[in-house]
């Protein structure tokens, strides 16, 4: 394992990097980060001038460097951080698969929320509202039904990426919070989801991260 800290490259918003930050914090990894809006859409990393192609990315983010490893794609970054996190060292292959499933659900919701607030809303606000409500109802109906009545998803004494993914969706301003605001959607109508997310927020590592985060609630786009 590389001895230096993992280095995350993104922007000062939640977006596609927030779950990676939460996994690192909850899992016991200290990361460093460059959070720069100027890196959006750029083919190079502004701080270093390095091409994003070295991370297998034409221009997108997030990116992660750890020693000789350079990767893009939020799911890959989240999975890698979870795989090296001390707190998650004893997770089984099955537990990791469930965690990755929730990472994928988060990403599908993220992409559709971003489309609603940045594209559809500009063309047809009423359609954007309907799309968001339908999206959240579809997914949270399934999630609420399948969550345990109490405790974390894997029944452990600490939250894993599956739990963190739900917290990410329900508290991050961009794009989830902006989409919920547009649609006047209250996540707290889902009782088991709410109970779980409150429990995740109370975890010592997660609470410490959230108390110092400037990215979770950031909304520089004003949407």
N, C-alpha and C positions, 0 to 999 in steps of 0.2 A: 504493500500500500504506500502511496506517496506520503511523504512526511509533512509536506506543506499543506496548508488549509485549502479546501476546495474554493475556487474563485468563480462566483456567479456574475454573469453579465446580463443586465436587463435595463429596466427603466424604473423610476420612483413611483410605481403603482403596483397594485396587487397582480392583476392580469394573469399571465401564464407562468409567473414565477412564484406566486404566493404559496402554492402547495409545496414547492421545493423548499422554500424558507421554513415553512411549518414543520416539514419532515426533519430538516436539519436541527431545528430548535428542539422539537420533541424527542428526537432520536439521540441527542447528545453530541452533535457535531457543530463545531464553530466554523463558519464560513466567512469569507470576505466577499465583498460585492462592489461592483460598479453599477450605479443606478443613474443612467443618463438618458434623458429624452432624445438627445441628439443621435443616439444610436439606432432609433427607430428608422427602418427603411434604408439605412446606410449599408453599403457593402463591406465597409471596414469598421473596426472598433475605434472610436474616436480617441480613447485614452492612449492607445498603443499604435494605431495605424495598421494593425494586423488585419488581414483579410478574413472575413467570416467563412470563406470557403474552407479554411483550415479546420473549421468545426462542422463541416458538411452542411453549411447553410448559405444560400445565395444572399440573404440580407436579414432574415428573421432572427428572432430571439425568443426564449432565453438561450444562453450559451453557458457552458461550464468547462472550466479547466481544472484538472487535478493531476499534478505531475505531468506526465507525457500524454495524459488523456485529454482530448478536446472533443466535446460533443454538443450537439444541438437537440432540439425536440424536447418539449417539457416532460413527456412521459418517460423518456430515456433518462433524463436528469433526475426526476423524482425516484425512479426505480434504482438508479445508481446510489443516490444518497441513502435511500432506505437500506440498501445492501451493505453499506459500510458503517451504518449507525450502530454504536455500541448497544443501545437500548433494544435494537431489533435483531441482534445476532442470533437469537434462538428461535426466531419465527420459522415455521415449517414452510415447505414449498407450497402447500395448499393455502396457508395463511397469506403468503406473499401473492399468490394468484388472486385471492379475493381483494387484497389491497390494490393490485393493478387494475382489477375490474372497476373499483370505485374511482381510481385515477382516470380511467377511460370515460366513465360517466361524467365526471367533472369536466373533462375536456369537451365532450359533446355539448353539454350545457353551456360552457364558456363560448364556444364557437357560435352557437345559435343566439345567445344573449348579445354578443358583440354585433352580429348581423342585425339584430332588431334595433339596437340603440344607435348604431352608426350608419346603417344603410336603409333598412325598411322604414324607420321612423321618418327619415327625410322625404320619402316617397309617399308614404301612407301611414300616418300615426295610428289610426284605428286598427289597421292590420298588424302593426307592430305590437300593439297592446294585446290583441287576440293571440298572436303567435307566442308571446311570452307566457301568458296565462295557460295556454294549452301545453306548452313545453314543460312548465313547472308542475302542472297538475299530472301530466303523463308520468314524469319521472318520480316525483315525490309520492304519488299514489303507490307505486311499486316499492319504493324505498321504505315508506312508512309501514307497509304490510310485512316486509321481510326483516325489519330491525328487531333485535331482542327487546323484550319488555323493559329490561333494565341493564345497565352496564355497557361496556364497550362492545363493538361488533364481534371481536374474537373472544370475548369473555375474560380478557386479561386484566391486569391491574393498572394498565396504562394504555393510552390511545396509540393506534397504529395508523398508517397512511389512509386506511379506509375511513376511520373516524375523522381524521384531519381533512379529508376531501369534503366531507359534509360540512364541517365547520367553515372551510374556505368558501363554499358556495353560499352559505347563509350569512356571512359577515363581511366579505370583501366588497368594497365599493365598486370596483371595476372588474368585469362588466356586470356581475350578478346584482349588486345593489342598485345600480342605475337601471337595470332592466326591471327589477322588482318595483322600483319607484315609479317608472313609466307605467307599469301595469297595475299599480296600487295593489301589489301582491304581498301578503303577510306570510312568511315562512312559518311563523309560530302557530299557524292553524294545524300544523302537523305535530301532534303531541309527542310522539316517540322521537322524532327528529329533534325537536326542541330540547327534550330531556337529555338526549345524547350530546348535543352540541353544548349545552350548559355544563355538562360533565367534562367535556373536552377542554373547554375554556378554563375550568378550575384546575386542570393538571398544572403542576408547578412549573414545568418547562414551558408549556404553552402560555400560561399566564405571564411569565417573565418576558417571553417574546412579544406578546401582544401589548404589554405595557410600554415597550420601547419602540414599537414599530411605527414608522411614519408612512408606510406604504399601504397598509391594509385599508385605510379610510381615504387615501388620496384619490382625487378626481380632478386632475388638471384640465381635462377636456370639458368640464362643466356639463356633462350629460346626466 
